[in-house]
Amino acid sequence: MYRWIIEADIYRLKKALRNDPQDAERRTLERRLALAEARLTAART
């Protein structure tokens, strides 16, 4: 995948987390953020 797409996804996830979501939504966003950061790391290698 293109790095800029992953970076945009990470930006949107971090922005959503700043809006103080409910617990279940927060866990989902944190999980998606961790996966996106792992994909970005893999794309850099």
Secondary structure by P-SEA (a helix, b strand, c coil): ccaaaaaaaaaaaaaaaaacccaaaaaaaaaaaaaaaaaaaaaac
